[in-house]
Amino acid sequence: MATTAMEAQYNIHLDTIVGNVESDPRGFYRFIKSRRNDAVGITSLTSDGKMLLTDLDKAHCLSNYFGSVFNVEKPSPVSLDASSSHPDMPDILVTNARCIEVVVVT
């Protein structure tokens, strides 16, 4: 008899906290959300053997790491070495007549 009374009280308690799951599941999800124990923030990081404690230090560490991976390398400038084996290209002369000729043909 005592077990039945305890079960009844337990069910009343669940209905109070969670609500009726079949008719309104939102109460159940609110209860689950309230019971979650998630940590907020960035997890522990180490860099060069040192533990990074502040969010700013962690942000700098991650920025340096991913910045080295995703940055585009700047191409090296072309050297204008006078000893090139290729001949010099002649100057290009653009005239109005030639531009009109090209436009009219196409």
Contacts in CASP RR format, 6 or more apart in sequence:
PFRMAT RR
TARGET T0000
AUTHOR 0000-0000-0000
METHOD contacts of the structure
MODEL  1
MATTAMEAQYNIHLDTIVGNVESDPRGFYRFIKSRRNDAVGITSLTSDGK
MLLTDLDKAHCLSNYFGSVFNVEKPSPVSLDASSSHPDMPDILVTNARCI
EVVVVT
17 31 0 8 1.000
18 27 0 8 1.000
18 28 0 8 1.000
18 31 0 8 1.000
19 27 0 8 1.000
19 28 0 8 1.000
21 27 0 8 1.000
21 28 0 8 1.000
41 55 0 8 1.000
42 55 0 8 1.000
42 58 0 8 1.000
42 59 0 8 1.000
44 51 0 8 1.000
44 52 0 8 1.000
45 51 0 8 1.000
45 52 0 8 1.000
45 58 0 8 1.000
45 61 0 8 1.000
45 62 0 8 1.000
46 52 0 8 1.000
47 61 0 8 1.000
52 58 0 8 1.000
52 61 0 8 1.000
END
